[in-house]
Amino acid sequence: MNLQENTFLVTGGASGLGDATATAIVEAGGRVVIADLATSDGETTAKRLGDAATFVPVDITDEESFTAALDAAEPHGPLRGAVHCAGRGGDRVRILDRDGNPAALQSFRDVLEVNLFGTYNALRLAAARIARNEPVDGERGAIVLTASVAAFDGQIGQTSYTASKAAVHGITLVAARDLASVGIRVNTIAPGLFDTPMLARLRSDIREGLAAGVPFPKRLGSPTDYADMALALLRNSYANGETVRLDGAIRMAPR
Ligand SMILES: NC(=O)c1ccc[n+]([C@@H]2O[C@H](COP(=O)([O-])OP(=O)(O)OC[C@H]3O[C@@H](n4cnc5c(N)ncnc54)[C@H](O)[C@@H]3O)[C@@H](O)[C@H]2O)c1
C-alpha cells in the first residue's frame, strides 16, 4: 500500500503511539483522519500536522461517531487503511483481594468494552468502508490493530487488560482470513514498554526500572518505533494475519 496521496484513519491519534503514527503518515506524504475522544488533544495534533490532517471526535465503542470519522476521510479520496491505537490501560485488579473477595465484574467489563469491543467496532466499520475501494495492485487496503505483550505475558492484576489484548491478537488471523476475499490485510502490533502518556503516569524510578529490564536496546520504546512498524505493515503487501511483538525482546515477569 502506497502511503503517498492516500488517506488513513488513526484512532487514538491525539496521543502516544497514535500521534506518532499520524505524524509519520503525513511525513510520508499521506493524509490522516485523527479519531480520538472529544476530550483529547486531537484538534491540537491535527493543527500541528497541517492541511493533511483532520480531527474528528470519536468514541471507538460508538458506531455513529466512528462512521463520521470514516465520512471525513472521503472528500480526499478513498480511505486506504486504518491504524487502531485507541485504547486504555487495565484496572490492575487481582481476581481476589486480600480478604478473598472476588474482583468486581464491572471493572473487567469496562476494560473489555474499550479495548476489545472498541477494536472490533473499529475493525468492522473501517473494513466495510475500505471494501468499497477499487483495488490497487490487487489490494483494497490494510488495517493495523494494537495488542500488547500482555497478550502473551500478562502480569499480576492484568486479567482484564490481558484478556482484551489476547483477544485482539486472536482475532488478527481470523480478520485476515475473513477479509482476504475483499483484499484487505490485517496485522497487529504487540508493543512492549513504550514511552507515552500511558506510561508517563508511573513514577520515574519505576519507568527507569522498566527500561533496564529490556534486553536490547535498554530503553523504553519510542512512539516512532511503533509508527515505523505500523507504516511497514501498511506498506508491505505480503504482511498479513500476523501479530508482531515490538518489545526489545522483553518478556514480562509475573509482577
Ligand atoms: N504505551 C505502552 O507502553 C503500551 C504498551 C502496550 C500496548 N499499548 C497499547 O497501545 C495503544 C496506545 O497506547 P498509548 O501508549 O499511545 O496510550 P495514550 O494514552 O497515549 O493514547 C491512547 C489514546 O486513545 C484514546 N482513547 C482512549 N479511549 C478511547 C475511546 N473510547 N475512543 C477513542 N479514543 C480513545 C485516548 O484519548 C488517547 O488519545 C493502547 O491500545 C495501549 O493499550 C501501549
The ligand as an ORCA input file, in Angstrom:
! r2SCAN-3c Opt
* xyz 0 1
  N       2.492      2.678     25.967
  C       2.746      1.392     26.123
  O       3.733      1.011     26.756
  C       1.834      0.356     25.514
  C       2.223     -0.983     25.630
  C       1.413     -1.968     25.091
  C       0.251     -1.623     24.439
  N      -0.115     -0.316     24.345
  C      -1.363     -0.026     23.673
  O      -1.147      0.936     22.663
  C      -2.329      1.716     22.469
  C      -1.958      3.190     22.527
  O      -1.405      3.448     23.780
  P      -0.591      4.778     24.120
  O       0.535      4.379     24.982
  O      -0.329      5.569     22.884
  O      -1.679      5.494     25.053
  P      -2.137      7.014     25.168
  O      -2.917      7.060     26.448
  O      -1.000      7.942     24.958
  O      -3.127      7.154     23.928
  C      -4.332      6.459     23.853
  C      -5.317      7.326     23.095
  O      -6.533      6.572     22.961
  C      -7.602      7.461     23.159
  N      -8.792      6.736     23.594
  C      -8.985      6.062     24.750
  N     -10.224      5.562     24.789
  C     -10.834      5.943     23.633
  C     -12.136      5.751     23.104
  N     -13.078      5.061     23.762
  N     -12.432      6.274     21.885
  C     -11.486      6.983     21.202
  N     -10.237      7.197     21.657
  C      -9.924      6.681     22.868
  C      -7.106      8.436     24.242
  O      -7.869      9.638     24.240
  C      -5.654      8.637     23.819
  O      -5.504      9.740     22.953
  C      -3.318      1.259     23.545
  O      -4.212      0.329     22.988
  C      -2.431      0.566     24.565
  O      -3.133     -0.438     25.280
  C       0.645      0.686     24.872
*
